[in-house]
Amino acid sequence: MLDNPNDAVQPDFTTEEFEDARACLMNRGIANDDLAAEALETIWTLNNDAAKDAWADQVETELRRTHKAQCLAAEQEQEHQQALEDKLTAACKEEHKKNKSKFVPVSANKIPTLPIIIPSNYAAQKLKAGDYCELYYFTNKGLDEAKKNVLSTEAQGMILLPGTDGQQMWVNADETHDSKAAITKDENLLWEELNEAAPRIIVAMQQQEWPEDHINMHIAFWTAALTAGP
């Protein structure tokens, strides 16, 4: 049903337009023209009432269908969001599993705000895995050497190493050691070099998304060490 019968207007059955209809009713026993018009009005009203009931049923059916479709869409969206959340949770668990040392809980302090620094690829890979690396890579000398290596066009080469799953894999040589820099061990660094490197390695840890409490442990250590002096 396309038209709402509640909007229908009863016609005037006394007009010339319905003369034939009135005549038909009088031929069937209606006494006069006025009674025939009243009969037509009664018939129209009965048909309109029946149409209104059918319209109400149709509207209710459409509402139920729409509500069902909306509930189904909401359920599917919820399932989709849950699947995305589960995928993200699984990825986080895998990251914790691969780099356990990166997420060891320790005491807390504020993270310093320092400019972004770019150490060698080796140092970045070590920190990304949650491992500590030599402070030399964060001294002025170490950063200068890293910059030269980035600008160099010389191929670093590939080496074969065992992966975390036990399978051997090819990796860049500069991810396992810095082949060009002459590394100075932490205990042999000058006091000025320690002052250069300590805050930078903390920022690098932050860039590699180390847990805040782990970073703050290093902040507390180096703050105390550098404050004490040589």
Secondary structure as UniProt FT lines:
FT   HELIX           5..7
FT   TURN            13..14
FT   HELIX           16..18
FT   HELIX           19..27
FT   TURN            28..29
FT   HELIX           33..98
FT   HELIX           100..103
FT   HELIX           121..128
FT   TURN            129..130
FT   HELIX           135..138
FT   HELIX           140..151
FT   STRAND          158..162
FT   TURN            164..165
FT   STRAND          168..172
FT   HELIX           173..175
FT   HELIX           186..188
FT   HELIX           191..207
FT   TURN            208..209
FT   HELIX           212..228
//
